[in-house]
Amino acid sequence: MNLPDRVLAALLALSSAVLAQAAEPSAAYVAMGSSFAAGPGLLPYAPDAPPGCARSLANYAQQLATLRGLRVNDVSCSAATTRALLEPWNEMPAQIDALGTDTRLVTVTVGGNDVGYIGGLLAASCGKLAAQGRVSASRCRAAAEPTEADFAALARSLRELAAAVRVRAPKATLVFVDYLTVLPPAGLCEAAPLPEPAADLARRTAARLLAVTSAAAREAGALLLPASRLSAEHHACASEPWMWGYPAPAGGAPYHPNAAAMAGLAGALHEALGR
């Protein structure tokens, strides 16, 4: 994958020496995050992961570790919020507990669950299909529009997370990987059965999520892999989607990254670290 110049400029915010250290073969690598990092629907799952995490052995962290010969400790988990990275959650330790002084690379994809991003998409799509009699309304969950307080809390948590990474793994390169693009910039398709107001809300939420994540990376002196830009032409309605639509094919996870997406992210990270 050849990264656009603007993407490389965003990635190479740290010195090449630091990046080289993070990319050394056998370096310790910790991957944290929510379902967009874990990879639900992409079998096989890690046998030692809690069942609810749906942590794929084909997610971008696992593929990056294979490409670079890194020692990966993948603690990502579906449904995780930023607090699950910082504090124990669902009888699991805080994800950040996986870091140590030997950690040289940390990737993070998180925040969507803090603001109800994918949950809102799922609820709206289910509701539309239920109104058409295509699914039972009992399957659909309600979703609320994220508030300014939600985004402010997310920003604080991301800053806290970056600071905690610096304390626990002072020699690590921290890379925030933002959320892949789910919907086209305008219009919809059969793979995205949404009312237009719900689609517009999802686009606004995605834009705010990117802005908050970008600001956290910039303030922390961390890197940002702009997955949203890399996947801008691979949304759920594209001819070559990196995103399952709704409903997903058997075994897939609606509005989540497919195999092509995870391979694309791993390749982009591999190229960035190689530079």
Secondary structure, DSSP 8 states (H G I E B T S, - for coil): ----HHHHHHHTTS-HHHHHHHTSTT-EEEEEESHHHH-TTSSSB-TTS-GGG--BTTSHHHHHHHHHT-EEEE---TT--HHHHHS-BTTB--GGGG--TTEEEEEEE--TGGGTHHHHHHHHHHHHHHHTTSS-GGG--------HHHHHHHHHHHHHHHHHHHHH-TT-EEEEE-----S-SS--BTTB---HHHHHHHHHHHHHHHHHHHHHHHHHT-EEE-HHHHTTT-STTSSS-SB--SS-STT--TTSB-HHHHHHHHHHHHHHHH-
